Amino acid sequence: MSHTLWISKQAEKTIKSLDQSTIRRIHARLKELAQSPFDSRISSQVEMGEGERKSRVGDWRIFFEVNEPTSTIHIIAIRPRGKAYQKGR
């Protein structure tokens, strides 16, 4: 079953600022997440985030929440590894 992706404005802005190679890799990961957002090979629970998950793509992190009743994945943020875990992301 495939989930619908909803991407925040901030995440869209981040994607547009990246190089084409990274954009392709992130888009490929988003397709994988739409198919199986709880697959432990591509995502994990965020320790301090209630119901929030993350997925690693090279030096980038995709933060998202899954709404099972509506089969929707909300992409909250896409951050570089160095800034991904700072407070107030």
mmCIF file as gemmi writes it, N, C-alpha and C atoms, coordinates in Angstrom:
data_model
loop_
_atom_site.group_PDB
_atom_site.id
_atom_site.type_symbol
_atom_site.label_atom_id
_atom_site.label_alt_id
_atom_site.label_comp_id
_atom_site.label_asym_id
_atom_site.label_entity_id
_atom_site.label_seq_id
_atom_site.pdbx_PDB_ins_code
_atom_site.Cartn_x
_atom_site.Cartn_y
_atom_site.Cartn_z
_atom_site.occupancy
_atom_site.B_iso_or_equiv
_atom_site.pdbx_formal_charge
_atom_site.auth_seq_id
_atom_site.auth_asym_id
_atom_site.pdbx_PDB_model_num
ATOM 1 N N . MET Axp A 1 ? 0.83 -1.179 0 1 0 ? 1 A 1
ATOM 2 C CA . MET Axp A 1 ? 0 0 0 1 0 ? 1 A 1
ATOM 3 C C . MET Axp A 1 ? 0.88 1.249 0 1 0 ? 1 A 1
ATOM 4 N N . SER Axp A 2 ? 0.549 2.189 -0.818 1 0 ? 2 A 1
ATOM 5 C CA . SER Axp A 2 ? 1.338 3.401 -0.93 1 0 ? 2 A 1
ATOM 6 C C . SER Axp A 2 ? 0.708 4.536 -0.123 1 0 ? 2 A 1
ATOM 7 N N . HIS Axp A 3 ? 1.554 5.285 0.54 1 0 ? 3 A 1
ATOM 8 C CA . HIS Axp A 3 ? 1.114 6.448 1.303 1 0 ? 3 A 1
ATOM 9 C C . HIS Axp A 3 ? 1.229 7.701 0.43 1 0 ? 3 A 1
ATOM 10 N N . THR Axp A 4 ? 0.439 8.695 0.75 1 0 ? 4 A 1
ATOM 11 C CA . THR Axp A 4 ? 0.517 9.988 0.076 1 0 ? 4 A 1
ATOM 12 C C . THR Axp A 4 ? 1.525 10.847 0.821 1 0 ? 4 A 1
ATOM 13 N N . LEU Axp A 5 ? 2.38 11.549 0.08 1 0 ? 5 A 1
ATOM 14 C CA . LEU Axp A 5 ? 3.375 12.428 0.697 1 0 ? 5 A 1
ATOM 15 C C . LEU Axp A 5 ? 2.866 13.857 0.737 1 0 ? 5 A 1
ATOM 16 N N . TRP Axp A 6 ? 3.059 14.509 1.862 1 0 ? 6 A 1
ATOM 17 C CA . TRP Axp A 6 ? 2.793 15.927 2.022 1 0 ? 6 A 1
ATOM 18 C C . TRP Axp A 6 ? 4.108 16.544 2.469 1 0 ? 6 A 1
ATOM 19 N N . ILE Axp A 7 ? 4.633 17.484 1.678 1 0 ? 7 A 1
ATOM 20 C CA . ILE Axp A 7 ? 5.941 18.068 1.95 1 0 ? 7 A 1
ATOM 21 C C . ILE Axp A 7 ? 5.756 19.51 2.409 1 0 ? 7 A 1
ATOM 22 N N . SER Axp A 8 ? 6.344 19.85 3.552 1 0 ? 8 A 1
ATOM 23 C CA . SER Axp A 8 ? 6.226 21.208 4.088 1 0 ? 8 A 1
ATOM 24 C C . SER Axp A 8 ? 6.942 22.202 3.17 1 0 ? 8 A 1
ATOM 25 N N . LYS Axp A 9 ? 6.559 23.446 3.27 1 0 ? 9 A 1
ATOM 26 C CA . LYS Axp A 9 ? 7.185 24.513 2.462 1 0 ? 9 A 1
ATOM 27 C C . LYS Axp A 9 ? 8.679 24.589 2.74 1 0 ? 9 A 1
ATOM 28 N N . GLN Axp A 10 ? 9.039 24.455 4.013 1 0 ? 10 A 1
ATOM 29 C CA . GLN Axp A 10 ? 10.447 24.531 4.385 1 0 ? 10 A 1
ATOM 30 C C . GLN Axp A 10 ? 11.238 23.391 3.744 1 0 ? 10 A 1
ATOM 31 N N . ALA Axp A 11 ? 10.67 22.18 3.734 1 0 ? 11 A 1
ATOM 32 C CA . ALA Axp A 11 ? 11.35 21.034 3.131 1 0 ? 11 A 1
ATOM 33 C C . ALA Axp A 11 ? 11.463 21.211 1.618 1 0 ? 11 A 1
ATOM 34 N N . GLU Axp A 12 ? 10.41 21.731 0.987 1 0 ? 12 A 1
ATOM 35 C CA . GLU Axp A 12 ? 10.468 22.007 -0.459 1 0 ? 12 A 1
ATOM 36 C C . GLU Axp A 12 ? 11.573 22.998 -0.785 1 0 ? 12 A 1
ATOM 37 N N . LYS Axp A 13 ? 11.683 24.035 0.021 1 0 ? 13 A 1
ATOM 38 C CA . LYS Axp A 13 ? 12.708 25.061 -0.187 1 0 ? 13 A 1
ATOM 39 C C . LYS Axp A 13 ? 14.112 24.455 -0.073 1 0 ? 13 A 1
ATOM 40 N N . THR Axp A 14 ? 14.278 23.578 0.906 1 0 ? 14 A 1
ATOM 41 C CA . THR Axp A 14 ? 15.571 22.912 1.085 1 0 ? 14 A 1
ATOM 42 C C . THR Axp A 14 ? 15.9 22.047 -0.131 1 0 ? 14 A 1
ATOM 43 N N . ILE Axp A 15 ? 14.932 21.273 -0.603 1 0 ? 15 A 1
ATOM 44 C CA . ILE Axp A 15 ? 15.159 20.402 -1.764 1 0 ? 15 A 1
ATOM 45 C C . ILE Axp A 15 ? 15.58 21.226 -2.974 1 0 ? 15 A 1
ATOM 46 N N . LYS Axp A 16 ? 14.92 22.341 -3.214 1 0 ? 16 A 1
ATOM 47 C CA . LYS Axp A 16 ? 15.235 23.178 -4.378 1 0 ? 16 A 1
ATOM 48 C C . LYS Axp A 16 ? 16.642 23.764 -4.313 1 0 ? 16 A 1
ATOM 49 N N . SER Axp A 17 ? 17.202 23.886 -3.114 1 0 ? 17 A 1
ATOM 50 C CA . SER Axp A 17 ? 18.528 24.482 -2.964 1 0 ? 17 A 1
ATOM 51 C C . SER Axp A 17 ? 19.665 23.471 -3.137 1 0 ? 17 A 1
ATOM 52 N N . LEU Axp A 18 ? 19.343 22.198 -3.273 1 0 ? 18 A 1
ATOM 53 C CA . LEU Axp A 18 ? 20.365 21.147 -3.35 1 0 ? 18 A 1
ATOM 54 C C . LEU Axp A 18 ? 20.83 20.901 -4.78 1 0 ? 18 A 1
ATOM 55 N N . ASP Axp A 19 ? 21.966 20.213 -4.903 1 0 ? 19 A 1
ATOM 56 C CA . ASP Axp A 19 ? 22.461 19.837 -6.229 1 0 ? 19 A 1
ATOM 57 C C . ASP Axp A 19 ? 21.609 18.694 -6.79 1 0 ? 19 A 1
ATOM 58 N N . GLN Axp A 20 ? 21.637 18.509 -8.09 1 0 ? 20 A 1
ATOM 59 C CA . GLN Axp A 20 ? 20.778 17.538 -8.769 1 0 ? 20 A 1
ATOM 60 C C . GLN Axp A 20 ? 20.986 16.103 -8.288 1 0 ? 20 A 1
ATOM 61 N N . SER Axp A 21 ? 22.208 15.735 -8.001 1 0 ? 21 A 1
ATOM 62 C CA . SER Axp A 21 ? 22.49 14.382 -7.535 1 0 ? 21 A 1
ATOM 63 C C . SER Axp A 21 ? 21.786 14.109 -6.197 1 0 ? 21 A 1
ATOM 64 N N . THR Axp A 22 ? 21.892 15.046 -5.284 1 0 ? 22 A 1
ATOM 65 C CA . THR Axp A 22 ? 21.25 14.893 -3.974 1 0 ? 22 A 1
ATOM 66 C C . THR Axp A 22 ? 19.733 14.925 -4.1 1 0 ? 22 A 1
ATOM 67 N N . ILE Axp A 23 ? 19.217 15.779 -4.967 1 0 ? 23 A 1
ATOM 68 C CA . ILE Axp A 23 ? 17.775 15.848 -5.2 1 0 ? 23 A 1
ATOM 69 C C . ILE Axp A 23 ? 17.257 14.485 -5.681 1 0 ? 23 A 1
ATOM 70 N N . ARG Axp A 24 ? 17.962 13.873 -6.626 1 0 ? 24 A 1
ATOM 71 C CA . ARG Axp A 24 ? 17.551 12.55 -7.128 1 0 ? 24 A 1
ATOM 72 C C . ARG Axp A 24 ? 17.546 11.51 -6.01 1 0 ? 24 A 1
ATOM 73 N N . ARG Axp A 25 ? 18.573 11.541 -5.17 1 0 ? 25 A 1
ATOM 74 C CA . ARG Axp A 25 ? 18.654 10.581 -4.071 1 0 ? 25 A 1
ATOM 75 C C . ARG Axp A 25 ? 17.53 10.794 -3.054 1 0 ? 25 A 1
ATOM 76 N N . ILE Axp A 26 ? 17.212 12.045 -2.757 1 0 ? 26 A 1
ATOM 77 C CA . ILE Axp A 26 ? 16.129 12.33 -1.809 1 0 ? 26 A 1
ATOM 78 C C . ILE Axp A 26 ? 14.79 11.918 -2.397 1 0 ? 26 A 1
ATOM 79 N N . HIS Axp A 27 ? 14.559 12.21 -3.685 1 0 ? 27 A 1
ATOM 80 C CA . HIS Axp A 27 ? 13.307 11.8 -4.331 1 0 ? 27 A 1
ATOM 81 C C . HIS Axp A 27 ? 13.16 10.272 -4.335 1 0 ? 27 A 1
ATOM 82 N N . ALA Axp A 28 ? 14.263 9.576 -4.578 1 0 ? 28 A 1
ATOM 83 C CA . ALA Axp A 28 ? 14.224 8.105 -4.554 1 0 ? 28 A 1
ATOM 84 C C . ALA Axp A 28 ? 13.857 7.611 -3.154 1 0 ? 28 A 1
ATOM 85 N N . ARG Axp A 29 ? 14.419 8.243 -2.113 1 0 ? 29 A 1
ATOM 86 C CA . ARG Axp A 29 ? 14.106 7.832 -0.746 1 0 ? 29 A 1
ATOM 87 C C . ARG Axp A 29 ? 12.656 8.144 -0.407 1 0 ? 29 A 1
ATOM 88 N N . LEU Axp A 30 ? 12.145 9.278 -0.881 1 0 ? 30 A 1
ATOM 89 C CA . LEU Axp A 30 ? 10.746 9.622 -0.619 1 0 ? 30 A 1
ATOM 90 C C . LEU Axp A 30 ? 9.816 8.59 -1.244 1 0 ? 30 A 1
ATOM 91 N N . LYS Axp A 31 ? 10.163 8.084 -2.424 1 0 ? 31 A 1
ATOM 92 C CA . LYS Axp A 31 ? 9.359 7.026 -3.059 1 0 ? 31 A 1
ATOM 93 C C . LYS Axp A 31 ? 9.393 5.752 -2.225 1 0 ? 31 A 1
ATOM 94 N N . GLU Axp A 32 ? 10.571 5.422 -1.69 1 0 ? 32 A 1
ATOM 95 C CA . GLU Axp A 32 ? 10.689 4.243 -0.827 1 0 ? 32 A 1
ATOM 96 C C . GLU Axp A 32 ? 9.844 4.413 0.439 1 0 ? 32 A 1
ATOM 97 N N . LEU Axp A 33 ? 9.905 5.6 1.026 1 0 ? 33 A 1
ATOM 98 C CA . LEU Axp A 33 ? 9.133 5.861 2.239 1 0 ? 33 A 1
ATOM 99 C C . LEU Axp A 33 ? 7.637 5.786 1.968 1 0 ? 33 A 1
ATOM 100 N N . ALA Axp A 34 ? 7.2 6.235 0.8 1 0 ? 34 A 1
ATOM 101 C CA . ALA Axp A 34 ? 5.778 6.17 0.459 1 0 ? 34 A 1
ATOM 102 C C . ALA Axp A 34 ? 5.299 4.72 0.416 1 0 ? 34 A 1
ATOM 103 N N . GLN Axp A 35 ? 6.16 3.81 0.032 1 0 ? 35 A 1
ATOM 104 C CA . GLN Axp A 35 ? 5.803 2.394 -0.037 1 0 ? 35 A 1
ATOM 105 C C . GLN Axp A 35 ? 5.85 1.722 1.332 1 0 ? 35 A 1
ATOM 106 N N . SER Axp A 36 ? 6.865 2.076 2.138 1 0 ? 36 A 1
ATOM 107 C CA . SER Axp A 36 ? 7.053 1.389 3.415 1 0 ? 36 A 1
ATOM 108 C C . SER Axp A 36 ? 7.732 2.317 4.426 1 0 ? 36 A 1
ATOM 109 N N . PRO Axp A 37 ? 6.964 3.215 5.059 1 0 ? 37 A 1
ATOM 110 C CA . PRO Axp A 37 ? 7.57 4.206 5.952 1 0 ? 37 A 1
ATOM 111 C C . PRO Axp A 37 ? 8.15 3.64 7.247 1 0 ? 37 A 1
ATOM 112 N N . PHE Axp A 38 ? 7.759 2.436 7.632 1 0 ? 38 A 1
ATOM 113 C CA . PHE Axp A 38 ? 8.235 1.852 8.884 1 0 ? 38 A 1
ATOM 114 C C . PHE Axp A 38 ? 9.338 0.817 8.677 1 0 ? 38 A 1
ATOM 115 N N . ASP Axp A 39 ? 9.834 0.683 7.45 1 0 ? 39 A 1
ATOM 116 C CA . ASP Axp A 39 ? 10.909 -0.26 7.152 1 0 ? 39 A 1
ATOM 117 C C . ASP Axp A 39 ? 12.17 0.168 7.911 1 0 ? 39 A 1
ATOM 118 N N . SER Axp A 40 ? 12.666 -0.686 8.788 1 0 ? 40 A 1
ATOM 119 C CA . SER Axp A 40 ? 13.814 -0.333 9.627 1 0 ? 40 A 1
ATOM 120 C C . SER Axp A 40 ? 15.102 -0.136 8.829 1 0 ? 40 A 1
ATOM 121 N N . ARG Axp A 41 ? 15.132 -0.57 7.582 1 0 ? 41 A 1
ATOM 122 C CA . ARG Axp A 41 ? 16.321 -0.357 6.757 1 0 ? 41 A 1
ATOM 123 C C . ARG Axp A 41 ? 16.416 1.067 6.229 1 0 ? 41 A 1
ATOM 124 N N . ILE Axp A 42 ? 15.28 1.78 6.176 1 0 ? 42 A 1
ATOM 125 C CA . ILE Axp A 42 ? 15.305 3.129 5.602 1 0 ? 42 A 1
ATOM 126 C C . ILE Axp A 42 ? 14.813 4.216 6.56 1 0 ? 42 A 1
ATOM 127 N N . SER Axp A 43 ? 14.291 3.843 7.722 1 0 ? 43 A 1
ATOM 128 C CA . SER Axp A 43 ? 13.852 4.866 8.669 1 0 ? 43 A 1
ATOM 129 C C . SER Axp A 43 ? 13.927 4.342 10.09 1 0 ? 43 A 1
ATOM 130 N N . SER Axp A 44 ? 13.939 5.287 11.029 1 0 ? 44 A 1
ATOM 131 C CA . SER Axp A 44 ? 13.944 4.92 12.449 1 0 ? 44 A 1
ATOM 132 C C . SER Axp A 44 ? 13.219 5.987 13.248 1 0 ? 44 A 1
ATOM 133 N N . GLN Axp A 45 ? 12.843 5.617 14.455 1 0 ? 45 A 1
ATOM 134 C CA . GLN Axp A 45 ? 12.142 6.522 15.347 1 0 ? 45 A 1
ATOM 135 C C . GLN Axp A 45 ? 13.109 7.595 15.845 1 0 ? 45 A 1
ATOM 136 N N . VAL Axp A 46 ? 12.659 8.843 15.938 1 0 ? 46 A 1
ATOM 137 C CA . VAL Axp A 46 ? 13.467 9.909 16.533 1 0 ? 46 A 1
ATOM 138 C C . VAL Axp A 46 ? 13.334 9.773 18.046 1 0 ? 46 A 1
ATOM 139 N N . GLU Axp A 47 ? 14.453 9.733 18.747 1 0 ? 47 A 1
ATOM 140 C CA . GLU Axp A 47 ? 14.425 9.477 20.182 1 0 ? 47 A 1
ATOM 141 C C . GLU Axp A 47 ? 13.621 10.508 20.963 1 0 ? 47 A 1
ATOM 142 N N . MET Axp A 48 ? 13.768 11.777 20.648 1 0 ? 48 A 1
ATOM 143 C CA . MET Axp A 48 ? 13.098 12.823 21.421 1 0 ? 48 A 1
ATOM 144 C C . MET Axp A 48 ? 11.826 13.327 20.744 1 0 ? 48 A 1
ATOM 145 N N . GLY Axp A 49 ? 11.451 12.755 19.627 1 0 ? 49 A 1
ATOM 146 C CA . GLY Axp A 49 ? 10.271 13.219 18.905 1 0 ? 49 A 1
ATOM 147 C C . GLY Axp A 49 ? 9.108 12.257 19.043 1 0 ? 49 A 1
ATOM 148 N N . GLU Axp A 50 ? 8.017 12.701 19.574 1 0 ? 50 A 1
ATOM 149 C CA . GLU Axp A 50 ? 6.828 11.867 19.755 1 0 ? 50 A 1
ATOM 150 C C . GLU Axp A 50 ? 6.227 11.524 18.399 1 0 ? 50 A 1
ATOM 151 N N . GLY Axp A 51 ? 6.327 10.262 17.983 1 0 ? 51 A 1
ATOM 152 C CA . GLY Axp A 51 ? 5.749 9.82 16.721 1 0 ? 51 A 1
ATOM 153 C C . GLY Axp A 51 ? 6.511 10.261 15.49 1 0 ? 51 A 1
ATOM 154 N N . GLU Axp A 52 ? 7.652 10.885 15.668 1 0 ? 52 A 1
ATOM 155 C CA . GLU Axp A 52 ? 8.432 11.389 14.547 1 0 ? 52 A 1
ATOM 156 C C . GLU Axp A 52 ? 9.469 10.348 14.128 1 0 ? 52 A 1
ATOM 157 N N . ARG Axp A 53 ? 9.715 10.268 12.832 1 0 ? 53 A 1
ATOM 158 C CA . ARG Axp A 53 ? 10.693 9.33 12.298 1 0 ? 53 A 1
ATOM 159 C C . ARG Axp A 53 ? 11.71 10.096 11.465 1 0 ? 53 A 1
ATOM 160 N N . LYS Axp A 54 ? 12.821 9.431 11.155 1 0 ? 54 A 1
ATOM 161 C CA . LYS Axp A 54 ? 13.86 10.048 10.322 1 0 ? 54 A 1
ATOM 162 C C . LYS Axp A 54 ? 14.381 9.025 9.334 1 0 ? 54 A 1
ATOM 163 N N . SER Axp A 55 ? 14.916 9.543 8.248 1 0 ? 55 A 1
ATOM 164 C CA . SER Axp A 55 ? 15.541 8.696 7.244 1 0 ? 55 A 1
ATOM 165 C C . SER Axp A 55 ? 16.824 9.381 6.809 1 0 ? 55 A 1
ATOM 166 N N . ARG Axp A 56 ? 17.875 8.607 6.643 1 0 ? 56 A 1
ATOM 167 C CA . ARG Axp A 56 ? 19.185 9.152 6.302 1 0 ? 56 A 1
ATOM 168 C C . ARG Axp A 56 ? 19.426 9 4.806 1 0 ? 56 A 1
ATOM 169 N N . VAL Axp A 57 ? 19.861 10.1 4.188 1 0 ? 57 A 1
ATOM 170 C CA . VAL Axp A 57 ? 20.263 10.088 2.78 1 0 ? 57 A 1
ATOM 171 C C . VAL Axp A 57 ? 21.613 10.793 2.725 1 0 ? 57 A 1
ATOM 172 N N . GLY Axp A 58 ? 22.691 10.027 2.791 1 0 ? 58 A 1
ATOM 173 C CA . GLY Axp A 58 ? 24.026 10.619 2.832 1 0 ? 58 A 1
ATOM 174 C C . GLY Axp A 58 ? 24.173 11.494 4.064 1 0 ? 58 A 1
ATOM 175 N N . ASP Axp A 59 ? 24.538 12.759 3.859 1 0 ? 59 A 1
ATOM 176 C CA . ASP Axp A 59 ? 24.696 13.705 4.967 1 0 ? 59 A 1
ATOM 177 C C . ASP Axp A 59 ? 23.41 14.446 5.28 1 0 ? 59 A 1
ATOM 178 N N . TRP Axp A 60 ? 22.303 14.033 4.7 1 0 ? 60 A 1
ATOM 179 C CA . TRP Axp A 60 ? 21.012 14.693 4.907 1 0 ? 60 A 1
ATOM 180 C C . TRP Axp A 60 ? 20.08 13.795 5.697 1 0 ? 60 A 1
ATOM 181 N N . ARG Axp A 61 ? 19.175 14.418 6.463 1 0 ? 61 A 1
ATOM 182 C CA . ARG Axp A 61 ? 18.177 13.692 7.236 1 0 ? 61 A 1
ATOM 183 C C . ARG Axp A 61 ? 16.794 14.185 6.845 1 0 ? 61 A 1
ATOM 184 N N . ILE Axp A 62 ? 15.895 13.248 6.616 1 0 ? 62 A 1
ATOM 185 C CA . ILE Axp A 62 ? 14.495 13.555 6.305 1 0 ? 62 A 1
ATOM 186 C C . ILE Axp A 62 ? 13.691 13.243 7.563 1 0 ? 62 A 1
ATOM 187 N N . PHE Axp A 63 ? 13.005 14.237 8.106 1 0 ? 63 A 1
ATOM 188 C CA . PHE Axp A 63 ? 12.175 14.051 9.293 1 0 ? 63 A 1
ATOM 189 C C . PHE Axp A 63 ? 10.72 14.027 8.86 1 0 ? 63 A 1
ATOM 190 N N . PHE Axp A 64 ? 9.98 13.033 9.355 1 0 ? 64 A 1
ATOM 191 C CA . PHE Axp A 64 ? 8.591 12.888 8.921 1 0 ? 64 A 1
ATOM 192 C C . PHE Axp A 64 ? 7.731 12.242 9.991 1 0 ? 64 A 1
ATOM 193 N N . GLU Axp A 65 ? 6.421 12.396 9.82 1 0 ? 65 A 1
ATOM 194 C CA . GLU Axp A 65 ? 5.435 11.742 10.665 1 0 ? 65 A 1
ATOM 195 C C . GLU Axp A 65 ? 4.49 10.968 9.759 1 0 ? 65 A 1
ATOM 196 N N . VAL Axp A 66 ? 4.013 9.833 10.232 1 0 ? 66 A 1
ATOM 197 C CA . VAL Axp A 66 ? 3.101 8.998 9.454 1 0 ? 66 A 1
ATOM 198 C C . VAL Axp A 66 ? 1.722 9.044 10.111 1 0 ? 66 A 1
ATOM 199 N N . ASN Axp A 67 ? 0.717 9.342 9.317 1 0 ? 67 A 1
ATOM 200 C CA . ASN Axp A 67 ? -0.671 9.326 9.779 1 0 ? 67 A 1
ATOM 201 C C . ASN Axp A 67 ? -1.318 8.104 9.135 1 0 ? 67 A 1
ATOM 202 N N . GLU Axp A 68 ? -1.384 7.01 9.88 1 0 ? 68 A 1
ATOM 203 C CA . GLU Axp A 68 ? -1.899 5.749 9.338 1 0 ? 68 A 1
ATOM 204 C C . GLU Axp A 68 ? -3.37 5.809 8.914 1 0 ? 68 A 1
ATOM 205 N N . PRO Axp A 69 ? -4.256 6.437 9.701 1 0 ? 69 A 1
ATOM 206 C CA . PRO Axp A 69 ? -5.669 6.434 9.286 1 0 ? 69 A 1
ATOM 207 C C . PRO Axp A 69 ? -5.911 7.06 7.91 1 0 ? 69 A 1
ATOM 208 N N . THR Axp A 70 ? -5.113 8.069 7.563 1 0 ? 70 A 1
ATOM 209 C CA . THR Axp A 70 ? -5.293 8.721 6.26 1 0 ? 70 A 1
ATOM 210 C C . THR Axp A 70 ? -4.235 8.285 5.247 1 0 ? 70 A 1
ATOM 211 N N . SER Axp A 71 ? -3.344 7.392 5.634 1 0 ? 71 A 1
ATOM 212 C CA . SER Axp A 71 ? -2.24 6.923 4.779 1 0 ? 71 A 1
ATOM 213 C C . SER Axp A 71 ? -1.443 8.09 4.207 1 0 ? 71 A 1
ATOM 214 N N . THR Axp A 72 ? -1.073 9.016 5.1 1 0 ? 72 A 1
ATOM 215 C CA . THR Axp A 72 ? -0.328 10.201 4.703 1 0 ? 72 A 1
ATOM 216 C C . THR Axp A 72 ? 0.992 10.269 5.448 1 0 ? 72 A 1
ATOM 217 N N . ILE Axp A 73 ? 2.029 10.688 4.738 1 0 ? 73 A 1
ATOM 218 C CA . ILE Axp A 73 ? 3.329 10.935 5.357 1 0 ? 73 A 1
ATOM 219 C C . ILE Axp A 73 ? 3.586 12.431 5.253 1 0 ? 73 A 1
ATOM 220 N N . HIS Axp A 74 ? 3.818 13.082 6.395 1 0 ? 74 A 1
ATOM 221 C CA . HIS Axp A 74 ? 4.102 14.509 6.439 1 0 ? 74 A 1
ATOM 222 C C . HIS Axp A 74 ? 5.612 14.685 6.559 1 0 ? 74 A 1
ATOM 223 N N . ILE Axp A 75 ? 6.232 15.202 5.499 1 0 ? 75 A 1
ATOM 224 C CA . ILE Axp A 75 ? 7.659 15.497 5.529 1 0 ? 75 A 1
ATOM 225 C C . ILE Axp A 75 ? 7.805 16.828 6.249 1 0 ? 75 A 1
ATOM 226 N N . ILE Axp A 76 ? 8.373 16.792 7.442 1 0 ? 76 A 1
ATOM 227 C CA . ILE Axp A 76 ? 8.476 17.971 8.282 1 0 ? 76 A 1
ATOM 228 C C . ILE Axp A 76 ? 9.676 18.825 7.891 1 0 ? 76 A 1
ATOM 229 N N . ALA Axp A 77 ? 10.822 18.178 7.736 1 0 ? 77 A 1
ATOM 230 C CA . ALA Axp A 77 ? 12.05 18.921 7.457 1 0 ? 77 A 1
ATOM 231 C C . ALA Axp A 77 ? 13.072 18.026 6.779 1 0 ? 77 A 1
ATOM 232 N N . ILE Axp A 78 ? 13.945 18.662 6.025 1 0 ? 78 A 1
ATOM 233 C CA . ILE Axp A 78 ? 15.11 17.994 5.44 1 0 ? 78 A 1
ATOM 234 C C . ILE Axp A 78 ? 16.295 18.854 5.847 1 0 ? 78 A 1
ATOM 235 N N . ARG Axp A 79 ? 17.174 18.27 6.641 1 0 ? 79 A 1
ATOM 236 C CA . ARG Axp A 79 ? 18.282 19.025 7.223 1 0 ? 79 A 1
ATOM 237 C C . ARG Axp A 79 ? 19.619 18.327 7.003 1 0 ? 79 A 1
ATOM 238 N N . PRO Axp A 80 ? 20.713 19.108 6.921 1 0 ? 80 A 1
ATOM 239 C CA . PRO Axp A 80 ? 22.037 18.481 6.892 1 0 ? 80 A 1
ATOM 240 C C . PRO Axp A 80 ? 22.318 17.844 8.248 1 0 ? 80 A 1
ATOM 241 N N . ARG Axp A 81 ? 23.094 16.809 8.249 1 0 ? 81 A 1
ATOM 242 C CA . ARG Axp A 81 ? 23.366 16.049 9.47 1 0 ? 81 A 1
ATOM 243 C C . ARG Axp A 81 ? 23.823 16.935 10.623 1 0 ? 81 A 1
ATOM 244 N N . GLY Axp A 82 ? 24.681 17.89 10.357 1 0 ? 82 A 1
ATOM 245 C CA . GLY Axp A 82 ? 25.223 18.75 11.411 1 0 ? 82 A 1
ATOM 246 C C . GLY Axp A 82 ? 24.187 19.605 12.107 1 0 ? 82 A 1
ATOM 247 N N . LYS Axp A 83 ? 23.124 19.964 11.416 1 0 ? 83 A 1
ATOM 248 C CA . LYS Axp A 83 ? 22.089 20.821 11.997 1 0 ? 83 A 1
ATOM 249 C C . LYS Axp A 83 ? 20.814 20.05 12.327 1 0 ? 83 A 1
ATOM 250 N N . ALA Axp A 84 ? 20.759 18.804 11.962 1 0 ? 84 A 1
ATOM 251 C CA . ALA Axp A 84 ? 19.519 18.026 12.065 1 0 ? 84 A 1
ATOM 252 C C . ALA Axp A 84 ? 19.051 17.84 13.499 1 0 ? 84 A 1
ATOM 253 N N . TYR Axp A 85 ? 19.954 17.713 14.429 1 0 ? 85 A 1
ATOM 254 C CA . TYR Axp A 85 ? 19.558 17.359 15.787 1 0 ? 85 A 1
ATOM 255 C C . TYR Axp A 85 ? 19.657 18.516 16.766 1 0 ? 85 A 1
ATOM 256 N N . GLN Axp A 86 ? 19.871 19.726 16.257 1 0 ? 86 A 1
ATOM 257 C CA . GLN Axp A 86 ? 19.912 20.899 17.122 1 0 ? 86 A 1
ATOM 258 C C . GLN Axp A 86 ? 18.519 21.27 17.565 1 0 ? 86 A 1
ATOM 259 N N . LYS Axp A 87 ? 18.409 21.862 18.722 1 0 ? 87 A 1
ATOM 260 C CA . LYS Axp A 87 ? 17.105 22.312 19.218 1 0 ? 87 A 1
ATOM 261 C C . LYS Axp A 87 ? 16.53 23.358 18.302 1 0 ? 87 A 1
ATOM 262 N N . GLY Axp A 88 ? 15.206 23.348 18.168 1 0 ? 88 A 1
ATOM 263 C CA . GLY Axp A 88 ? 14.526 24.367 17.379 1 0 ? 88 A 1
ATOM 264 C C . GLY Axp A 88 ? 14.641 24.179 15.889 1 0 ? 88 A 1
ATOM 265 N N . ARG Axp A 89 ? 14.832 22.944 15.455 1 0 ? 89 A 1
ATOM 266 C CA . ARG Axp A 89 ? 14.981 22.71 14.024 1 0 ? 89 A 1
ATOM 267 C C . ARG Axp A 89 ? 13.695 23.071 13.356 1 0 ? 89 A 1
